[in-house]
Amino acid sequence: MTRRRRQFDASFKLEVVRMVRDQGLSVSEVCRSMERAWLRPSWR
């Protein structure tokens, strides 16, 4: 069984880049915060 690779649209990628550049967050901080956002809908 292979896992399907996630695909993200351009607007999502742009939001991540803005978080890193404008808010001064590290890439790992953004990843952690976004991971929580991705998991929320699956809990319901």
mmCIF entry with sequence, helices, sheets and N, C-alpha, C, O atoms, coordinates in Angstrom:
data_MODEL
# 
_entry.id   MODEL 
# 
_entity.id                         1 
_entity.type                       polymer 
_entity.pdbx_number_of_molecules   1 
# 
_entity_poly.entity_id                      1 
_entity_poly.type                           'polypeptide(L)' 
_entity_poly.nstd_linkage                   no 
_entity_poly.nstd_monomer                   no 
_entity_poly.pdbx_seq_one_letter_code       MTRRRRQFDASFKLEVVRMVRDQGLSVSEVCRSMERAWLRPSWR 
_entity_poly.pdbx_seq_one_letter_code_can   MTRRRRQFDASFKLEVVRMVRDQGLSVSEVCRSMERAWLRPSWR 
_entity_poly.pdbx_strand_id                 A 
# 
loop_
_entity_poly_seq.entity_id 
_entity_poly_seq.num 
_entity_poly_seq.mon_id 
_entity_poly_seq.hetero 
1 1  MET n 
1 2  THR n 
1 3  ARG n 
1 4  ARG n 
1 5  ARG n 
1 6  ARG n 
1 7  GLN n 
1 8  PHE n 
1 9  ASP n 
1 10 ALA n 
1 11 SER n 
1 12 PHE n 
1 13 LYS n 
1 14 LEU n 
1 15 GLU n 
1 16 VAL n 
1 17 VAL n 
1 18 ARG n 
1 19 MET n 
1 20 VAL n 
1 21 ARG n 
1 22 ASP n 
1 23 GLN n 
1 24 GLY n 
1 25 LEU n 
1 26 SER n 
1 27 VAL n 
1 28 SER n 
1 29 GLU n 
1 30 VAL n 
1 31 CYS n 
1 32 ARG n 
1 33 SER n 
1 34 MET n 
1 35 GLU n 
1 36 ARG n 
1 37 ALA n 
1 38 TRP n 
1 39 LEU n 
1 40 ARG n 
1 41 PRO n 
1 42 SER n 
1 43 TRP n 
1 44 ARG n 
# 
_struct_asym.id          A 
_struct_asym.entity_id   1 
# 
loop_
_struct_conf.conf_type_id 
_struct_conf.id 
_struct_conf.pdbx_PDB_helix_id 
_struct_conf.beg_label_comp_id 
_struct_conf.beg_label_asym_id 
_struct_conf.beg_label_seq_id 
_struct_conf.pdbx_beg_PDB_ins_code 
_struct_conf.end_label_comp_id 
_struct_conf.end_label_asym_id 
_struct_conf.end_label_seq_id 
_struct_conf.pdbx_end_PDB_ins_code 
_struct_conf.beg_auth_comp_id 
_struct_conf.beg_auth_asym_id 
_struct_conf.beg_auth_seq_id 
_struct_conf.end_auth_comp_id 
_struct_conf.end_auth_asym_id 
_struct_conf.end_auth_seq_id 
_struct_conf.pdbx_PDB_helix_class 
_struct_conf.details 
_struct_conf.pdbx_PDB_helix_length 
HELX_P HELX_P1 AA1 ALA A 10 ? GLN A 23 ? ALA A 10 GLN A 23 1 ? 14 
HELX_P HELX_P2 AA2 VAL A 27 ? TRP A 43 ? VAL A 27 TRP A 43 1 ? 17 
# 
_struct_conf_type.id          HELX_P 
_struct_conf_type.criteria    ? 
_struct_conf_type.reference   ? 
# 
loop_
_atom_site.group_PDB 
_atom_site.id 
_atom_site.type_symbol 
_atom_site.label_atom_id 
_atom_site.label_alt_id 
_atom_site.label_comp_id 
_atom_site.label_asym_id 
_atom_site.label_entity_id 
_atom_site.label_seq_id 
_atom_site.pdbx_PDB_ins_code 
_atom_site.Cartn_x 
_atom_site.Cartn_y 
_atom_site.Cartn_z 
_atom_site.occupancy 
_atom_site.B_iso_or_equiv 
_atom_site.pdbx_formal_charge 
_atom_site.auth_seq_id 
_atom_site.auth_comp_id 
_atom_site.auth_asym_id 
_atom_site.auth_atom_id 
_atom_site.pdbx_PDB_model_num 
ATOM 1   N N  . MET A 1 1  ? 0.853   -1.179 0.000  1.00 0.00 ? 1  MET A N  1 
ATOM 2   C CA . MET A 1 1  ? 0.000   0.000  0.000  1.00 0.00 ? 1  MET A CA 1 
ATOM 3   C C  . MET A 1 1  ? 0.900   1.244  0.000  1.00 0.00 ? 1  MET A C  1 
ATOM 4   O O  . MET A 1 1  ? 1.730   1.419  0.892  1.00 0.00 ? 1  MET A O  1 
ATOM 5   N N  . THR A 1 2  ? 0.730   2.069  -0.973 1.00 0.00 ? 2  THR A N  1 
ATOM 6   C CA . THR A 1 2  ? 1.535   3.285  -1.057 1.00 0.00 ? 2  THR A CA 1 
ATOM 7   C C  . THR A 1 2  ? 0.710   4.477  -0.600 1.00 0.00 ? 2  THR A C  1 
ATOM 8   O O  . THR A 1 2  ? -0.504  4.538  -0.792 1.00 0.00 ? 2  THR A O  1 
ATOM 9   N N  . ARG A 1 3  ? 1.401   5.406  0.001  1.00 0.00 ? 3  ARG A N  1 
ATOM 10  C CA . ARG A 1 3  ? 0.730   6.624  0.464  1.00 0.00 ? 3  ARG A CA 1 
ATOM 11  C C  . ARG A 1 3  ? 0.756   7.641  -0.660 1.00 0.00 ? 3  ARG A C  1 
ATOM 12  O O  . ARG A 1 3  ? 1.762   7.785  -1.355 1.00 0.00 ? 3  ARG A O  1 
ATOM 13  N N  . ARG A 1 4  ? -0.329  8.330  -0.832 1.00 0.00 ? 4  ARG A N  1 
ATOM 14  C CA . ARG A 1 4  ? -0.414  9.365  -1.841 1.00 0.00 ? 4  ARG A CA 1 
ATOM 15  C C  . ARG A 1 4  ? 0.268   10.626 -1.336 1.00 0.00 ? 4  ARG A C  1 
ATOM 16  O O  . ARG A 1 4  ? 0.069   11.031 -0.190 1.00 0.00 ? 4  ARG A O  1 
ATOM 17  N N  . ARG A 1 5  ? 1.062   11.238 -2.180 1.00 0.00 ? 5  ARG A N  1 
ATOM 18  C CA . ARG A 1 5  ? 1.784   12.443 -1.803 1.00 0.00 ? 5  ARG A CA 1 
ATOM 19  C C  . ARG A 1 5  ? 0.831   13.629 -1.793 1.00 0.00 ? 5  ARG A C  1 
ATOM 20  O O  . ARG A 1 5  ? 0.006   13.780 -2.695 1.00 0.00 ? 5  ARG A O  1 
ATOM 21  N N  . ARG A 1 6  ? 0.947   14.467 -0.773 1.00 0.00 ? 6  ARG A N  1 
ATOM 22  C CA . ARG A 1 6  ? 0.095   15.650 -0.683 1.00 0.00 ? 6  ARG A CA 1 
ATOM 23  C C  . ARG A 1 6  ? 0.438   16.642 -1.776 1.00 0.00 ? 6  ARG A C  1 
ATOM 24  O O  . ARG A 1 6  ? 1.601   16.795 -2.150 1.00 0.00 ? 6  ARG A O  1 
ATOM 25  N N  . GLN A 1 7  ? -0.581  17.314 -2.285 1.00 0.00 ? 7  GLN A N  1 
ATOM 26  C CA . GLN A 1 7  ? -0.374  18.362 -3.281 1.00 0.00 ? 7  GLN A CA 1 
ATOM 27  C C  . GLN A 1 7  ? -1.025  19.632 -2.757 1.00 0.00 ? 7  GLN A C  1 
ATOM 28  O O  . GLN A 1 7  ? -2.133  19.597 -2.224 1.00 0.00 ? 7  GLN A O  1 
ATOM 29  N N  . PHE A 1 8  ? -0.328  20.756 -2.912 1.00 0.00 ? 8  PHE A N  1 
ATOM 30  C CA . PHE A 1 8  ? -0.810  22.022 -2.392 1.00 0.00 ? 8  PHE A CA 1 
ATOM 31  C C  . PHE A 1 8  ? -0.894  23.037 -3.517 1.00 0.00 ? 8  PHE A C  1 
ATOM 32  O O  . PHE A 1 8  ? -0.020  23.093 -4.382 1.00 0.00 ? 8  PHE A O  1 
ATOM 33  N N  . ASP A 1 9  ? -1.942  23.832 -3.500 1.00 0.00 ? 9  ASP A N  1 
ATOM 34  C CA . ASP A 1 9  ? -2.104  24.833 -4.551 1.00 0.00 ? 9  ASP A CA 1 
ATOM 35  C C  . ASP A 1 9  ? -1.206  26.042 -4.294 1.00 0.00 ? 9  ASP A C  1 
ATOM 36  O O  . ASP A 1 9  ? -0.627  26.190 -3.218 1.00 0.00 ? 9  ASP A O  1 
ATOM 37  N N  . ALA A 1 10 ? -1.107  26.888 -5.293 1.00 0.00 ? 10 ALA A N  1 
ATOM 38  C CA . ALA A 1 10 ? -0.198  28.034 -5.228 1.00 0.00 ? 10 ALA A CA 1 
ATOM 39  C C  . ALA A 1 10 ? -0.564  28.992 -4.099 1.00 0.00 ? 10 ALA A C  1 
ATOM 40  O O  . ALA A 1 10 ? 0.332   29.566 -3.480 1.00 0.00 ? 10 ALA A O  1 
ATOM 41  N N  . SER A 1 11 ? -1.838  29.183 -3.814 1.00 0.00 ? 11 SER A N  1 
ATOM 42  C CA . SER A 1 11 ? -2.242  30.119 -2.757 1.00 0.00 ? 11 SER A CA 1 
ATOM 43  C C  . SER A 1 11 ? -1.804  29.621 -1.385 1.00 0.00 ? 11 SER A C  1 
ATOM 44  O O  . SER A 1 11 ? -1.410  30.420 -0.535 1.00 0.00 ? 11 SER A O  1 
ATOM 45  N N  . PHE A 1 12 ? -1.868  28.322 -1.162 1.00 0.00 ? 12 PHE A N  1 
ATOM 46  C CA . PHE A 1 12 ? -1.413  27.755 0.103  1.00 0.00 ? 12 PHE A CA 1 
ATOM 47  C C  . PHE A 1 12 ? 0.089   27.955 0.271  1.00 0.00 ? 12 PHE A C  1 
ATOM 48  O O  . PHE A 1 12 ? 0.555   28.345 1.341  1.00 0.00 ? 12 PHE A O  1 
ATOM 49  N N  . LYS A 1 13 ? 0.843   27.685 -0.792 1.00 0.00 ? 13 LYS A N  1 
ATOM 50  C CA . LYS A 1 13 ? 2.298   27.847 -0.743 1.00 0.00 ? 13 LYS A CA 1 
ATOM 51  C C  . LYS A 1 13 ? 2.671   29.300 -0.487 1.00 0.00 ? 13 LYS A C  1 
ATOM 52  O O  . LYS A 1 13 ? 3.603   29.587 0.265  1.00 0.00 ? 13 LYS A O  1 
ATOM 53  N N  . LEU A 1 14 ? 1.941   30.214 -1.115 1.00 0.00 ? 14 LEU A N  1 
ATOM 54  C CA . LEU A 1 14 ? 2.208   31.631 -0.920 1.00 0.00 ? 14 LEU A CA 1 
ATOM 55  C C  . LEU A 1 14 ? 1.946   32.034 0.533  1.00 0.00 ? 14 LEU A C  1 
ATOM 56  O O  . LEU A 1 14 ? 2.696   32.826 1.103  1.00 0.00 ? 14 LEU A O  1 
ATOM 57  N N  . GLU A 1 15 ? 0.892   31.493 1.125  1.00 0.00 ? 15 GLU A N  1 
ATOM 58  C CA . GLU A 1 15 ? 0.589   31.788 2.534  1.00 0.00 ? 15 GLU A CA 1 
ATOM 59  C C  . GLU A 1 15 ? 1.720   31.318 3.446  1.00 0.00 ? 15 GLU A C  1 
ATOM 60  O O  . GLU A 1 15 ? 2.086   32.015 4.393  1.00 0.00 ? 15 GLU A O  1 
ATOM 61  N N  . VAL A 1 16 ? 2.267   30.154 3.169  1.00 0.00 ? 16 VAL A N  1 
ATOM 62  C CA . VAL A 1 16 ? 3.365   29.628 3.975  1.00 0.00 ? 16 VAL A CA 1 
ATOM 63  C C  . VAL A 1 16 ? 4.598   30.522 3.856  1.00 0.00 ? 16 VAL A C  1 
ATOM 64  O O  . VAL A 1 16 ? 5.243   30.831 4.858  1.00 0.00 ? 16 VAL A O  1 
ATOM 65  N N  . VAL A 1 17 ? 4.920   30.933 2.640  1.00 0.00 ? 17 VAL A N  1 
ATOM 66  C CA . VAL A 1 17 ? 6.083   31.804 2.427  1.00 0.00 ? 17 VAL A CA 1 
ATOM 67  C C  . VAL A 1 17 ? 5.894   33.129 3.143  1.00 0.00 ? 17 VAL A C  1 
ATOM 68  O O  . VAL A 1 17 ? 6.839   33.657 3.728  1.00 0.00 ? 17 VAL A O  1 
ATOM 69  N N  . ARG A 1 18 ? 4.695   33.666 3.103  1.00 0.00 ? 18 ARG A N  1 
ATOM 70  C CA . ARG A 1 18 ? 4.417   34.934 3.801  1.00 0.00 ? 18 ARG A CA 1 
ATOM 71  C C  . ARG A 1 18 ? 4.599   34.792 5.299  1.00 0.00 ? 18 ARG A C  1 
ATOM 72  O O  . ARG A 1 18 ? 5.111   35.701 5.953  1.00 0.00 ? 18 ARG A O  1 
ATOM 73  N N  . MET A 1 19 ? 4.181   33.656 5.851  1.00 0.00 ? 19 MET A N  1 
ATOM 74  C CA . MET A 1 19 ? 4.347   33.433 7.284  1.00 0.00 ? 19 MET A CA 1 
ATOM 75  C C  . MET A 1 19 ? 5.821   33.439 7.662  1.00 0.00 ? 19 MET A C  1 
ATOM 76  O O  . MET A 1 19 ? 6.205   33.990 8.694  1.00 0.00 ? 19 MET A O  1 
ATOM 77  N N  . VAL A 1 20 ? 6.633   32.828 6.827  1.00 0.00 ? 20 VAL A N  1 
ATOM 78  C CA . VAL A 1 20 ? 8.070   32.766 7.110  1.00 0.00 ? 20 VAL A CA 1 
ATOM 79  C C  . VAL A 1 20 ? 8.689   34.149 6.983  1.00 0.00 ? 20 VAL A C  1 
ATOM 80  O O  . VAL A 1 20 ? 9.442   34.576 7.858  1.00 0.00 ? 20 VAL A O  1 
ATOM 81  N N  . ARG A 1 21 ? 8.379   34.844 5.909  1.00 0.00 ? 21 ARG A N  1 
ATOM 82  C CA . ARG A 1 21 ? 9.027   36.128 5.650  1.00 0.00 ? 21 ARG A CA 1 
ATOM 83  C C  . ARG A 1 21 ? 8.477   37.260 6.522  1.00 0.00 ? 21 ARG A C  1 
ATOM 84  O O  . ARG A 1 21 ? 9.247   38.013 7.117  1.00 0.00 ? 21 ARG A O  1 
ATOM 85  N N  . ASP A 1 22 ? 7.148   37.382 6.599  1.00 0.00 ? 22 ASP A N  1 
ATOM 86  C CA . ASP A 1 22 ? 6.541   38.532 7.279  1.00 0.00 ? 22 ASP A CA 1 
ATOM 87  C C  . ASP A 1 22 ? 6.495   38.387 8.799  1.00 0.00 ? 22 ASP A C  1 
ATOM 88  O O  . ASP A 1 22 ? 6.712   39.356 9.526  1.00 0.00 ? 22 ASP A O  1 
ATOM 89  N N  . GLN A 1 23 ? 6.215   37.190 9.269  1.00 0.00 ? 23 GLN A N  1 
ATOM 90  C CA . GLN A 1 23 ? 6.071   36.986 10.708 1.00 0.00 ? 23 GLN A CA 1 
ATOM 91  C C  . GLN A 1 23 ? 7.366   36.551 11.364 1.00 0.00 ? 23 GLN A C  1 
ATOM 92  O O  . GLN A 1 23 ? 7.454   36.464 12.589 1.00 0.00 ? 23 GLN A O  1 
ATOM 93  N N  . GLY A 1 24 ? 8.364   36.279 10.551 1.00 0.00 ? 24 GLY A N  1 
ATOM 94  C CA . GLY A 1 24 ? 9.664   35.886 11.106 1.00 0.00 ? 24 GLY A CA 1 
ATOM 95  C C  . GLY A 1 24 ? 9.688   34.495 11.704 1.00 0.00 ? 24 GLY A C  1 
ATOM 96  O O  . GLY A 1 24 ? 10.554  34.182 12.521 1.00 0.00 ? 24 GLY A O  1 
ATOM 97  N N  . LEU A 1 25 ? 8.751   33.663 11.306 1.00 0.00 ? 25 LEU A N  1 
ATOM 98  C CA . LEU A 1 25 ? 8.712   32.296 11.813 1.00 0.00 ? 25 LEU A CA 1 
ATOM 99  C C  . LEU A 1 25 ? 9.711   31.435 11.057 1.00 0.00 ? 25 LEU A C  1 
ATOM 100 O O  . LEU A 1 25 ? 10.048  31.721 9.909  1.00 0.00 ? 25 LEU A O  1 
ATOM 101 N N  . SER A 1 26 ? 10.176  30.392 11.702 1.00 0.00 ? 26 SER A N  1 
ATOM 102 C CA . SER A 1 26 ? 11.056  29.447 11.017 1.00 0.00 ? 26 SER A CA 1 
ATOM 103 C C  . SER A 1 26 ? 10.186  28.493 10.194 1.00 0.00 ? 26 SER A C  1 
ATOM 104 O O  . SER A 1 26 ? 8.977   28.390 10.404 1.00 0.00 ? 26 SER A O  1 
ATOM 105 N N  . VAL A 1 27 ? 10.823  27.812 9.270  1.00 0.00 ? 27 VAL A N  1 
ATOM 106 C CA . VAL A 1 27 ? 10.096  26.855 8.440  1.00 0.00 ? 27 VAL A CA 1 
ATOM 107 C C  . VAL A 1 27 ? 9.501   25.757 9.316  1.00 0.00 ? 27 VAL A C  1 
ATOM 108 O O  . VAL A 1 27 ? 8.366   25.336 9.093  1.00 0.00 ? 27 VAL A O  1 
ATOM 109 N N  . SER A 1 28 ? 10.245  25.294 10.298 1.00 0.00 ? 28 SER A N  1 
ATOM 110 C CA . SER A 1 28 ? 9.732   24.230 11.169 1.00 0.00 ? 28 SER A CA 1 
ATOM 111 C C  . SER A 1 28 ? 8.533   24.703 11.989 1.00 0.00 ? 28 SER A C  1 
ATOM 112 O O  . SER A 1 28 ? 7.601   23.931 12.217 1.00 0.00 ? 28 SER A O  1 
ATOM 113 N N  . GLU A 1 29 ? 8.542   25.956 12.434 1.00 0.00 ? 29 GLU A N  1 
ATOM 114 C CA . GLU A 1 29 ? 7.395   26.501 13.179 1.00 0.00 ? 29 GLU A CA 1 
ATOM 115 C C  . GLU A 1 29 ? 6.151   26.547 12.306 1.00 0.00 ? 29 GLU A C  1 
ATOM 116 O O  . GLU A 1 29 ? 5.057   26.202 12.753 1.00 0.00 ? 29 GLU A O  1 
ATOM 117 N N  . VAL A 1 30 ? 6.322   26.972 11.068 1.00 0.00 ? 30 VAL A N  1 
ATOM 118 C CA . VAL A 1 30 ? 5.185   27.027 10.142 1.00 0.00 ? 30 VAL A CA 1 
ATOM 119 C C  . VAL A 1 30 ? 4.665   25.622 9.865  1.00 0.00 ? 30 VAL A C  1 
ATOM 120 O O  . VAL A 1 30 ? 3.455   25.401 9.831  1.00 0.00 ? 30 VAL A O  1 
ATOM 121 N N  . CYS A 1 31 ? 5.567   24.684 9.668  1.00 0.00 ? 31 CYS A N  1 
ATOM 122 C CA . CYS A 1 31 ? 5.163   23.298 9.416  1.00 0.00 ? 31 CYS A CA 1 
ATOM 123 C C  . CYS A 1 31 ? 4.355   22.735 10.582 1.00 0.00 ? 31 CYS A C  1 
ATOM 124 O O  . CYS A 1 31 ? 3.328   22.086 10.386 1.00 0.00 ? 31 CYS A O  1 
ATOM 125 N N  . ARG A 1 32 ? 4.837   22.994 11.795 1.00 0.00 ? 32 ARG A N  1 
ATOM 126 C CA . ARG A 1 32 ? 4.098   22.499 12.969 1.00 0.00 ? 32 ARG A CA 1 
ATOM 127 C C  . ARG A 1 32 ? 2.715   23.129 13.045 1.00 0.00 ? 32 ARG A C  1 
ATOM 128 O O  . ARG A 1 32 ? 1.735   22.429 13.299 1.00 0.00 ? 32 ARG A O  1 
ATOM 129 N N  . SER A 1 33 ? 2.619   24.425 12.831 1.00 0.00 ? 33 SER A N  1 
ATOM 130 C CA . SER A 1 33 ? 1.310   25.078 12.922 1.00 0.00 ? 33 SER A CA 1 
ATOM 131 C C  . SER A 1 33 ? 0.387   24.634 11.798 1.00 0.00 ? 33 SER A C  1 
ATOM 132 O O  . SER A 1 33 ? -0.817  24.482 12.007 1.00 0.00 ? 33 SER A O  1 
ATOM 133 N N  . MET A 1 34 ? 0.936   24.425 10.614 1.00 0.00 ? 34 MET A N  1 
ATOM 134 C CA . MET A 1 34 ? 0.117   23.971 9.488  1.00 0.00 ? 34 MET A CA 1 
ATOM 135 C C  . MET A 1 34 ? -0.299  22.515 9.657  1.00 0.00 ? 34 MET A C  1 
ATOM 136 O O  . MET A 1 34 ? -1.391  22.129 9.240  1.00 0.00 ? 34 MET A O  1 
ATOM 137 N N  . GLU A 1 35 ? 0.550   21.717 10.258 1.00 0.00 ? 35 GLU A N  1 
ATOM 138 C CA . GLU A 1 35 ? 0.211   20.311 10.485 1.00 0.00 ? 35 GLU A CA 1 
ATOM 139 C C  . GLU A 1 35 ? -1.024  20.206 11.365 1.00 0.00 ? 35 GLU A C  1 
ATOM 140 O O  . GLU A 1 35 ? -1.908  19.388 11.107 1.00 0.00 ? 35 GLU A O  1 
ATOM 141 N N  . ARG A 1 36 ? -1.086  21.020 12.388 1.00 0.00 ? 36 ARG A N  1 
ATOM 142 C CA . ARG A 1 36 ? -2.268  21.022 13.249 1.00 0.00 ? 36 ARG A CA 1 
ATOM 143 C C  . ARG A 1 36 ? -3.507  21.429 12.466 1.00 0.00 ? 36 ARG A C  1 
ATOM 144 O O  . ARG A 1 36 ? -4.584  20.871 12.676 1.00 0.00 ? 36 ARG A O  1 
ATOM 145 N N  . ALA A 1 37 ? -3.366  22.386 11.575 1.00 0.00 ? 37 ALA A N  1 
ATOM 146 C CA . ALA A 1 37 ? -4.494  22.835 10.768 1.00 0.00 ? 37 ALA A CA 1 
ATOM 147 C C  . ALA A 1 37 ? -4.960  21.724 9.825  1.00 0.00 ? 37 ALA A C  1 
ATOM 148 O O  . ALA A 1 37 ? -6.157  21.583 9.573  1.00 0.00 ? 37 ALA A O  1 
ATOM 149 N N  . TRP A 1 38 ? -3.998  20.920 9.294  1.00 0.00 ? 38 TRP A N  1 
ATOM 150 C CA . TRP A 1 38 ? -4.381  19.833 8.396  1.00 0.00 ? 38 TRP A CA 1 
ATOM 151 C C  . TRP A 1 38 ? -5.094  18.724 9.149  1.00 0.00 ? 38 TRP A C  1 
ATOM 152 O O  . TRP A 1 38 ? -5.969  18.063 8.590  1.00 0.00 ? 38 TRP A O  1 
ATOM 153 N N  . LEU A 1 39 ? -4.737  18.511 10.398 1.00 0.00 ? 39 LEU A N  1 
ATOM 154 C CA . LEU A 1 39 ? -5.314  17.414 11.151 1.00 0.00 ? 39 LEU A CA 1 
ATOM 155 C C  . LEU A 1 39 ? -6.725  17.706 11.658 1.00 0.00 ? 39 LEU A C  1 
ATOM 156 O O  . LEU A 1 39 ? -7.531  16.789 11.811 1.00 0.00 ? 39 LEU A O  1 
ATOM 157 N N  . ARG A 1 40 ? -7.020  18.958 11.915 1.00 0.00 ? 40 ARG A N  1 
ATOM 158 C CA . ARG A 1 40 ? -8.321  19.295 12.496 1.00 0.00 ? 40 ARG A CA 1 
ATOM 159 C C  . ARG A 1 40 ? -9.524  18.731 11.736 1.00 0.00 ? 40 ARG A C  1 
ATOM 160 O O  . ARG A 1 40 ? -10.383 18.113 12.365 1.00 0.00 ? 40 ARG A O  1 
ATOM 161 N N  . PRO A 1 41 ? -9.629  18.914 10.415 1.00 0.00 ? 41 PRO A N  1 
ATOM 162 C CA . PRO A 1 41 ? -10.818 18.402 9.734  1.00 0.00 ? 41 PRO A CA 1 
ATOM 163 C C  . PRO A 1 41 ? -10.975 16.883 9.830  1.00 0.00 ? 41 PRO A C  1 
ATOM 164 O O  . PRO A 1 41 ? -12.102 16.389 9.805  1.00 0.00 ? 41 PRO A O  1 
ATOM 165 N N  . SER A 1 42 ? -9.893  16.141 9.937  1.00 0.00 ? 42 SER A N  1 
ATOM 166 C CA . SER A 1 42 ? -9.995  14.681 10.000 1.00 0.00 ? 42 SER A CA 1 
ATOM 167 C C  . SER A 1 42 ? -10.515 14.188 11.339 1.00 0.00 ? 42 SER A C  1 
ATOM 168 O O  . SER A 1 42 ? -10.947 13.040 11.441 1.00 0.00 ? 42 SER A O  1 
ATOM 169 N N  . TRP A 1 43 ? -10.484 15.018 12.361 1.00 0.00 ? 43 TRP A N  1 
ATOM 170 C CA . TRP A 1 43 ? -10.968 14.603 13.681 1.00 0.00 ? 43 TRP A CA 1 
ATOM 171 C C  . TRP A 1 43 ? -12.483 14.502 13.723 1.00 0.00 ? 43 TRP A C  1 
ATOM 172 O O  . TRP A 1 43 ? -13.037 13.798 14.567 1.00 0.00 ? 43 TRP A O  1 
ATOM 173 N N  . ARG A 1 44 ? -13.138 15.184 12.842 1.00 0.00 ? 44 ARG A N  1 
ATOM 174 C CA . ARG A 1 44 ? -14.626 15.211 12.884 1.00 0.00 ? 44 ARG A CA 1 
ATOM 175 C C  . ARG A 1 44 ? -15.226 13.997 12.260 1.00 0.00 ? 44 ARG A C  1 
ATOM 176 O O  . ARG A 1 44 ? -16.450 13.866 12.215 1.00 0.00 ? 44 ARG A O  1 
# 
